Amino acid sequence: MAELKTSGRPIDQLLEKVLCMNILSSDYFRDLLRLKTYHEVIDEIYNQVDHVEPWMTGNCRGPSTAFCLLYKFFTMKLTVKQMHGLLKHPDSPYIRAIGFLYLRYLGDFKTLWGWYEPYLKDDEEFSPGSSGQMTTMGVYVRDLFLGQVRL
């Protein structure tokens, strides 16, 4: 299986430093160490993720489950086949959104358009934020590419 071409940046430099430190020190992320396979992580996304903002909502402001799982994928070095599986996953828009985030943070910028372009007109609706405001996957992908999603 061909490993996905990445930017080559070290994992600890992909996310804002405070977010990265909070992910690594969170009980939830430590619990994710039990997940050994790509499919186990996908199942966890399906069962636990309801938005793809970096931080939890509410008083505690810890790292979101989505970003803990995104970081878990960073440690797994996904293949091209696995990335296609994420981006086309039929069961949850959050699985797909985490795939697009993975590419945004870790992917090689020279290849990013090739990954994103087929999805710009994707009309699957979901709420990327905890506010419940809906958008389409195509608009989300476009905004990720243009840097307009608050990360």
N, C-alpha and C positions, 0 to 999 in steps of 0.2 A: 504494500500500500504506500502510495506516494505521500510523504509528509507535506503539509501545506507550507507554501513559501511565506516566510514571515519577514518582518522588518529587521529582525536580529536584535532588537532591544531586549535587555534582561527583564524578566517578569517584574522584578521589584521597581522598575522604572516606567511601567505601563500606566499605572493609576496614580492619582494624587497621593502623596506620601501619607497623609493622615488616614485616608480611606484604606490604603494598603495595610498600614499598621493595625487599623481597627479590624480589618478582615482577618489578618493572621492571628490576632489575639482573641477573636470571638469564639465562644463555645460552639456555635453552629458550624463554623468552618472546621474546627478541630473534629467535630463529629463527622464531617464529610470525608475524613480520611478513611472511613470504613468503605466508601464507595470506590471500587477498583476498576469498573468498566464504564465505557462511554454510555451504554444503555442504562446503567444504574443512575448515572448523573441525569440523563434525559428523564427518567422516571421521577427523580427528585424534583426537577424543574416542573414537571407536569403537576405534581402533588403539592408543591410548596410556593410557587411563584405566582403573584397576582399583580405585579408591576415590575418595571425594569429601571426604576430610579436607583441611584447608588446608595441612598440612605433609607433606613426604615422611617416610617412616619410615626408621629407621636412624640412622647417625652424623651425616650431613651436615645434616639438618633444614632443607633448603631448601624453597621453596614447591612444593606438589604440582603435577603436570601438570594436574589438574582445575581448580585455582584459577588457574593461568596461562591456561588455556583459557576459564575463566569471565571473567577480566579481558579477554581478547581479545574476547569477546562484548560486554562493557561498552563497548568502543571502537567497536563496530559499530552500536549503537543498533537493536536488533531491532524488527521489525514485529509486529503482532498475529498475522498469518499465520505468521510464522517461529516465534513462541512456541508457537502451537498445534502446529506441526510438531515442536518439541522435546518437548513434554509428551506427545505421542501416539506418539513414535518407537518403532517395533517392534523395532529391531535391538539396542539396548543400554539397560539401566536407567540407566547412567551418563550417557547423553545426556539422558534424562528428568530425572535428579537435578540435572544442571547447569542445566537449564531452571527447575526449582523454586528452585534457589539464586539464579539470576538475578533471579527475581521477588522473592525474600526480601530481596535486597540493594538492587535498583534499582527495583523496582515501586512503584507508588503504594499505600500501605498501605490506602487506602479501597477499592481494587479487589482486594486480595490474596485475600480470602475467595472472591470470585467465580471466581478462577483455581484456588484450591486445593480448594474444596468437592467438585467432581466426582471428585476422585481420592482422597478419604479412605477409600474402601473398596477401593482398588486392591490386588489380592492378588499382584502380581508380586513375587517374592522377589529380593533382592540383598543384598550386603554393602557398606554405605556406608563402613565403616571398613576399615583395613588388617588388623584382627584376624581377619577372616573371619566374624564374627558376623552371622548373617542376620536380616533384618527384611523387612517388606513395604513397598512404595512408599507405601501408605496411611498406615502408622504413621510413616514418614519425613516425609511431607508434614504430617501432624498435628503432629509434633514441631517441624518447621521453623516452622509457623505459631505454635505456642505458645512458641517460643523455647527449646525443650528440646534442640535439637541443638547440640552444642558447636561453635561456629564460630570 
